[in-house]
Amino acid sequence: MRENNDLHLRLTVPMYDAALGTQLTVDNLAGERTTIEVPGGTQPGDTIHLPGEGMPRLRAEGAGDMVAHVQVTVPTALTNEERATLEDLRDGHPDNPAVHVESDEEHDGFFSRMRGKFRR
């Protein structure tokens, strides 16, 4: 998809590669190969900008950016060994966030919370 001089693409990455980091190559407009660096710890919805890899600017030098929108895929079928490895990671990692359900009060803005106080 094009937005002004920027080219946007959807980049689907397995969760293992999003966690560990990886490199991918894609074709740019000139037909050349461009490397996209996916850093370790990449989250779903993150964007990776590749300056100068987008559309050429009219009446100006340079080009827009290529913007990769990251989608992380999670495996749907695990072997017993994969499941055990993931459970070990989950249970043994001190920075592992617990499952958290966000309440409306945490999600709403200031005015929504104030409005809720007066409606009671």
CYANA upper distance limits for C-alpha pairs under 8 A (distance plus 0.5 A):
  1 MET  CA      7 LEU  CA      6.30
  1 MET  CA      8 HIS  CA      5.60
  1 MET  CA      9 LEU  CA      7.04
  2 ARG  CA      6 ASP  CA      6.34
  2 ARG  CA      7 LEU  CA      5.12
  2 ARG  CA      8 HIS  CA      6.57
  3 GLU  CA      7 LEU  CA      6.82
  3 GLU  CA      8 HIS  CA      7.90
  4 ASN  CA     64 GLY  CA      8.44
  5 ASN  CA     54 GLY  CA      6.53
  5 ASN  CA     55 MET  CA      5.28
  5 ASN  CA     56 PRO  CA      7.24
  5 ASN  CA     57 ARG  CA      6.96
  5 ASN  CA     63 ALA  CA      7.21
  5 ASN  CA     64 GLY  CA      4.99
  5 ASN  CA     65 ASP  CA      7.51
  6 ASP  CA     54 GLY  CA      5.45
  6 ASP  CA     55 MET  CA      6.61
  6 ASP  CA     64 GLY  CA      5.18
  6 ASP  CA     65 ASP  CA      5.22
  6 ASP  CA     66 MET  CA      6.18
  6 ASP  CA     67 VAL  CA      7.50
  7 LEU  CA     53 GLU  CA      8.44
  7 LEU  CA     54 GLY  CA      5.64
  7 LEU  CA     55 MET  CA      7.32
  7 LEU  CA     64 GLY  CA      7.96
  7 LEU  CA     65 ASP  CA      6.83
  7 LEU  CA     66 MET  CA      5.23
  7 LEU  CA     67 VAL  CA      6.58
  8 HIS  CA     66 MET  CA      6.37
  8 HIS  CA     67 VAL  CA      5.23
  8 HIS  CA     68 ALA  CA      6.41
  8 HIS  CA     69 HIS  CA      7.73
  9 LEU  CA     66 MET  CA      8.08
  9 LEU  CA     67 VAL  CA      6.80
  9 LEU  CA     68 ALA  CA      5.47
  9 LEU  CA     69 HIS  CA      6.64
 10 ARG  CA     68 ALA  CA      6.22
 10 ARG  CA     69 HIS  CA      5.40
 10 ARG  CA     70 VAL  CA      6.68
 10 ARG  CA     71 GLN  CA      7.56
 11 LEU  CA     68 ALA  CA      6.35
 11 LEU  CA     69 HIS  CA      6.23
 11 LEU  CA     70 VAL  CA      5.34
 11 LEU  CA     71 GLN  CA      6.46
 12 THR  CA     70 VAL  CA      6.46
 12 THR  CA     71 GLN  CA      5.22
 12 THR  CA     72 VAL  CA      6.33
 12 THR  CA     73 THR  CA      7.30
 13 VAL  CA     17 ASP  CA      6.86
 13 VAL  CA     18 ALA  CA      6.74
 13 VAL  CA     70 VAL  CA      7.47
 13 VAL  CA     71 GLN  CA      6.64
 13 VAL  CA     72 VAL  CA      5.46
 13 VAL  CA     73 THR  CA      6.56
 14 PRO  CA     18 ALA  CA      6.83
 14 PRO  CA     72 VAL  CA      6.09
 14 PRO  CA     73 THR  CA      5.30
 14 PRO  CA     74 VAL  CA      6.91
 14 PRO  CA     75 PRO  CA      8.34
 15 MET  CA     19 ALA  CA      6.57
 15 MET  CA     72 VAL  CA      6.03
 15 MET  CA     73 THR  CA      6.12
 15 MET  CA     74 VAL  CA      6.13
 15 MET  CA     75 PRO  CA      8.43
 16 TYR  CA     20 LEU  CA      6.59
 17 ASP  CA     21 GLY  CA      5.55
 17 ASP  CA     22 THR  CA      6.16
 17 ASP  CA     38 VAL  CA      8.44
 17 ASP  CA     40 GLY  CA      7.87
 18 ALA  CA     22 THR  CA      7.83
 18 ALA  CA     38 VAL  CA      7.42
 18 ALA  CA     39 PRO  CA      7.70
 18 ALA  CA     40 GLY  CA      6.32
 18 ALA  CA     41 GLY  CA      6.35
 18 ALA  CA     42 THR  CA      5.50
 18 ALA  CA     43 GLN  CA      7.45
 18 ALA  CA     72 VAL  CA      7.36
 19 ALA  CA     40 GLY  CA      5.43
 19 ALA  CA     41 GLY  CA      5.01
 19 ALA  CA     42 THR  CA      6.76
 20 LEU  CA     39 PRO  CA      7.87
 20 LEU  CA     40 GLY  CA      4.88
 20 LEU  CA     41 GLY  CA      7.05
 21 GLY  CA     37 GLU  CA      8.16
 21 GLY  CA     38 VAL  CA      5.74
 21 GLY  CA     39 PRO  CA      5.00
 21 GLY  CA     40 GLY  CA      4.23
 21 GLY  CA     41 GLY  CA      7.46
 21 GLY  CA     42 THR  CA      7.94
 22 THR  CA     37 GLU  CA      6.73
 22 THR  CA     38 VAL  CA      5.67
 22 THR  CA     39 PRO  CA      7.12
 22 THR  CA     40 GLY  CA      7.90
 23 GLN  CA     35 THR  CA      7.04
 23 GLN  CA     36 ILE  CA      6.14
 23 GLN  CA     37 GLU  CA      5.18
 23 GLN  CA     38 VAL  CA      6.36
 24 LEU  CA     35 THR  CA      6.10
 24 LEU  CA     36 ILE  CA      5.64
 24 LEU  CA     37 GLU  CA      7.14
 24 LEU  CA     38 VAL  CA      8.23
 25 THR  CA     33 ARG  CA      6.55
 25 THR  CA     34 THR  CA      5.84
 25 THR  CA     35 THR  CA      4.87
 25 THR  CA     36 ILE  CA      6.47
 26 VAL  CA     33 ARG  CA      6.03
 26 VAL  CA     34 THR  CA      5.83
 26 VAL  CA     35 THR  CA      7.00
 26 VAL  CA     36 ILE  CA      7.99
 27 ASP  CA     31 GLY  CA      6.02
 27 ASP  CA     32 GLU  CA      5.96
 27 ASP  CA     33 ARG  CA      5.15
 27 ASP  CA     34 THR  CA      6.49
 28 ASN  CA     32 GLU  CA      6.07
 28 ASN  CA     33 ARG  CA      6.76
 28 ASN  CA     34 THR  CA      6.80
 28 ASN  CA     53 GLU  CA      7.09
 28 ASN  CA     54 GLY  CA      8.32
 29 LEU  CA     53 GLU  CA      8.16
 29 LEU  CA     54 GLY  CA      7.94
 29 LEU  CA     55 MET  CA      8.11
 36 ILE  CA     48 ILE  CA      8.37
 36 ILE  CA     50 LEU  CA      8.10
 38 VAL  CA     42 THR  CA      7.36
 38 VAL  CA     48 ILE  CA      8.10
 42 THR  CA     46 ASP  CA      7.13
 43 GLN  CA     70 VAL  CA      8.05
 43 GLN  CA     72 VAL  CA      7.75
 44 PRO  CA     70 VAL  CA      6.26
 44 PRO  CA     71 GLN  CA      5.58
 44 PRO  CA     72 VAL  CA      5.77
 45 GLY  CA     69 HIS  CA      6.65
 45 GLY  CA     70 VAL  CA      5.81
 45 GLY  CA     71 GLN  CA      6.56
 46 ASP  CA     69 HIS  CA      6.61
 46 ASP  CA     70 VAL  CA      5.96
 46 ASP  CA     71 GLN  CA      8.48
 47 THR  CA     67 VAL  CA      6.97
 47 THR  CA     68 ALA  CA      5.96
 47 THR  CA     69 HIS  CA      5.13
 47 THR  CA     70 VAL  CA      6.47
 48 ILE  CA     67 VAL  CA      6.19
 48 ILE  CA     68 ALA  CA      5.56
 48 ILE  CA     69 HIS  CA      7.19
 48 ILE  CA     70 VAL  CA      8.17
 49 HIS  CA     65 ASP  CA      6.94
 49 HIS  CA     66 MET  CA      6.41
 49 HIS  CA     67 VAL  CA      5.16
 49 HIS  CA     68 ALA  CA      6.97
 50 LEU  CA     65 ASP  CA      5.96
 50 LEU  CA     66 MET  CA      5.50
 50 LEU  CA     67 VAL  CA      6.77
 51 PRO  CA     63 ALA  CA      8.39
 51 PRO  CA     64 GLY  CA      7.17
 51 PRO  CA     65 ASP  CA      4.94
 51 PRO  CA     66 MET  CA      7.01
 52 GLY  CA     62 GLY  CA      6.93
 52 GLY  CA     63 ALA  CA      5.23
 52 GLY  CA     64 GLY  CA      5.70
 52 GLY  CA     65 ASP  CA      5.46
 52 GLY  CA     66 MET  CA      7.73
 53 GLU  CA     63 ALA  CA      6.99
 53 GLU  CA     64 GLY  CA      6.83
 53 GLU  CA     65 ASP  CA      5.54
 53 GLU  CA     66 MET  CA      5.59
 54 GLY  CA     63 ALA  CA      6.03
 54 GLY  CA     64 GLY  CA      4.79
 54 GLY  CA     65 ASP  CA      4.84
 54 GLY  CA     66 MET  CA      5.29
 55 MET  CA     63 ALA  CA      5.78
 55 MET  CA     64 GLY  CA      5.82
 55 MET  CA     65 ASP  CA      7.94
 56 PRO  CA     61 GLU  CA      8.14
 56 PRO  CA     62 GLY  CA      6.57
 56 PRO  CA     63 ALA  CA      4.57
 56 PRO  CA     64 GLY  CA      6.92
 57 ARG  CA     61 GLU  CA      6.75
 57 ARG  CA     62 GLY  CA      6.52
 57 ARG  CA     63 ALA  CA      5.63
 57 ARG  CA     64 GLY  CA      7.35
 78 LEU  CA     82 GLU  CA      6.22
 78 LEU  CA     83 ARG  CA      6.36
 79 THR  CA     83 ARG  CA      6.66
 80 ASN  CA     84 ALA  CA      6.64
 81 GLU  CA     85 THR  CA      6.68
 82 GLU  CA     86 LEU  CA      6.71
 83 ARG  CA     87 GLU  CA      6.63
 84 ALA  CA     88 ASP  CA      6.64
 85 THR  CA     89 LEU  CA      6.79
 86 LEU  CA     90 ARG  CA      6.60
 87 GLU  CA     91 ASP  CA      6.49
 88 ASP  CA     92 GLY  CA      6.31
 89 LEU  CA     93 HIS  CA      6.31
 90 ARG  CA     96 ASN  CA      7.05
102 GLU  CA    106 GLU  CA      6.73
102 GLU  CA    107 HIS  CA      7.25
103 SER  CA    107 HIS  CA      6.90
104 ASP  CA    108 ASP  CA      6.29
105 GLU  CA    109 GLY  CA      8.47
105 GLU  CA    113 ARG  CA      6.85
108 ASP  CA    112 SER  CA      6.26
108 ASP  CA    113 ARG  CA      6.90
109 GLY  CA    113 ARG  CA      6.89
110 PHE  CA    114 MET  CA      6.78
111 PHE  CA    115 ARG  CA      6.53
112 SER  CA    116 GLY  CA      6.72
113 ARG  CA    117 LYS  CA      6.95
114 MET  CA    118 PHE  CA      7.18
115 ARG  CA    119 ARG  CA      6.90
116 GLY  CA    120 ARG  CA      7.34
